[in-house]
Structures are given as structure tokens and as C-alpha cells.
Amino acid sequence: MSCIFDQANFIRIHLMQTESTNLSLREAIDDSTSPQMIGEPGAGAPELPEYFTITAAFQTGGRGQRGNNWESEPKKNLLMSTLLQPDFLPVAEQFRISQVVSLAVAEALGKLAPESRFTVKWPNDIYCGGKKICGILIEHDLCPSGIRHSIIGIGINVNQEEFRSDAPNPVSLLQILGREVQTDLVLSHVMACLKRHYEQLRADYGSGTYTGNLDAEYARRLYRNDQAPHPFADGRGTFRAVIDHVEPDGQLFLRRDDGTLGGYYFKEVEYLPEHPANS
């Protein structure tokens, strides 16, 4: 384990191996005697600063959305979790954090691969073309007054050449660029972009003048938000629809070919491949 005070002014702990960076960060939050914690054993649990970050070379139990495992070869990819304390946000609008994080990652990757377009597959997977390069797992801890803190788990495929799991469409920066990229460089870009988007969100809510710019930027980045019908599936079967909009609480609205509008929360609708060759 090493402790690094990064140039971007955040505290980082790097682990050679952990079950998951989200779990390690939660342990650091909950217990100052945790091996992942900075401080004297038994001295109580000091409040961790915002942007406190744990990275790992390898995860034995990395998780993605829908309970899936996250495949990553040791030392090949960026596996990280960072702490936010968005106490300024109403609980009903916690999806704002998902918007901020996904936009930050897409922007950071765009700086590293400017010839490629990175989009956000609702709610917060990051795609390049039709392939997934990043998964994001956000865990909010709520209290009666609002959001106590948010653990932001991010896994970015950086230097992995082959993927052996049954994930249908992974891609890495190495495969996009044809060369390796330092994972610490990716981390630096992600944190810089995250800070910019998150602090703008804090400022907007603090001033009471939220403009809707975040919603507009998120809509522009959405995967398949091209006003063309695409295949989806819900509990009633398959259908084709156009992405209409996303509500502040994260509900995705799709307009079907017959003109009807339906709203879906996470796990209530599935994106389908255009045809098997693209799956």
C-alpha cells in the first residue's frame, strides 16, 4: 500500500490487491483501524476529505451494474473509488451525481483519445462506438437530512489487450489508440474533469440558480440519442424507440414507433444490439 498526495490535490491510497475499491473505501470511511485507512489505530475515525481516492492494481471481486463482475487483468486498467459528500443535493435528485461522473469520465477519455467519440449509455456506462470502455458503480449513503456521502466506483479498460469474460462488447484505450497509456495519467484526467463538473454542480445548487446545463450536456452525450429508433426490451417484450429525455431522478423516457411515451428506471429496460453482428 502507498499513500500519494497527487498533483491534482487529492489524497490517494493505492492497493496492490483488494476485493473491490468500493468496499475498501467504505471500510476506510467506517473504521479508522482499517488497513486502508490513514491515521493512528484506535484514534477514532476522522472524517475523510472529499475526493479521497482508493485505486487498486487488481480486484478479486470487482462489481459492475446489475450485479455483474468486472473483468480486469492485474496492473492493466484503472480501478478506482472516490468519495463525494453531496449534502447540497436533495435525495430525489441523487441522479445528478451519476450525470456528473459519467460526463467527467467521457470528457477525460476524450482528452486522451481526441479522434474518438465517447458517449454515456444510460444511466452511466461509457461507450466508444458500440463498445463499452468504462463501468461506473455509485453507492449513496443516505441520512434523514439528505445524502451523507457517495462512493464513486469507476473501472476503465486502459491497457488490456484481450477480454475473456462473456461481456459482449468490451474495448480498451490500448485497442482504440494502438498504444499503451499510463493508468495514472488516466486517473489525473478523470479527477480533474470530475472536480470541474462536480464543483460546478455544487455552485449551481448553492446559488439557487440551477440552469439545466447539466441535463443538456448529458443529453448530448447519450448513447443512441440520435433521434433514430433503436431496439429495446422491457417486461412486455421487444420494441423500437427513440430516446426522448431523462428526468432529474434518472428516469429514461422512450418514444415508441407508435408515438407512445414510456418511462423506465434502472433495470426496467434493456438496450438490444441492432443485429447479432454488433453484439
C-alpha positions, 0 to 999 in steps of 0.5 A, a space after each residue: 500500500 502507498 499513500 500519494 498526495 497527487 498533483 491534482 490535490 487529492 489524497 490517494 491510497 493505492 492497493 496492490 490487491 483488494 476485493 473491490 475499491 468500493 468496499 475498501 473505501 467504505 471500510 476506510 470511511 467506517 473504521 479508522 483501524 482499517 488497513 486502508 485507512 490513514 491515521 493512528 489505530 484506535 484514534 477514532 475515525 476522522 472524517 475523510 476529505 472529499 475526493 479521497 481516492 482508493 485505486 487498486 492494481 487488481 480486484 478479486 471481486 470487482 462489481 459492475 451494474 446489475 450485479 455483474 463482475 468486472 473483468 480486469 487483468 492485474 496492473 492493466 486498467 484503472 480501478 478506482 473509488 472516490 468519495 463525494 459528500 453531496 449534502 447540497 443535493 436533495 435525495 430525489 435528485 441523487 441522479 445528478 451525481 451519476 450525470 456528473 461522473 459519467 460526463 467527467 469520465 467521457 470528457 477525460 477519455 476524450 482528452 486522451 483519445 481526441 479522434 474518438 467519440 465517447 458517449 454515456 449509455 444510460 444511466 452511466 456506462 461509457 461507450 466508444 462506438 458500440 463498445 463499452 470502455 468504462 463501468 461506473 458503480 455509485 453507492 449513496 449513503 443516505 441520512 434523514 437530512 439528505 445524502 451523507 456521502 457517495 462512493 464513486 466506483 469507476 473501472 476503465 479498460 486502459 491497457 488490456 489487450 484481450 477480454 475473456 469474460 462473456 461481456 459482449 462488447 468490451 474495448 480498451 484505450 490500448 485497442 482504440 489508440 494502438 498504444 499503451 497509456 499510463 493508468 495514472 495519467 488516466 486517473 489525473 484526467 478523470 479527477 480533474 474533469 470530475 472536480 470541474 463538473 462536480 464543483 460546478 454542480 455544487 455552485 449551481 445548487 448553492 446559488 439557487 440558480 440551477 440552469 439545466 446545463 447539466 441535463 443538456 450536456 448529458 443529453 448530448 452525450 447519450 448513447 443512441 440519442 440520435 433521434 433514430 429508433 433503436 431496439 429495446 426490451 422491457 417486461 412486455 417484450 421487444 420494441 423500437 424507440 427513440 430516446 426522448 429525455 431523462 428526468 432529474 431522478 434518472 428516469 429514461 423516457 422512450 418514444 415508441 414507433 407508435 408515438 407512445 411515451 414510456 418511462 423506465 428506471 434502472 433495470 426496467 429496460 434493456 438496450 438490444 444490439 441492432 443485429 447479432 453482428 454488433 453484439 
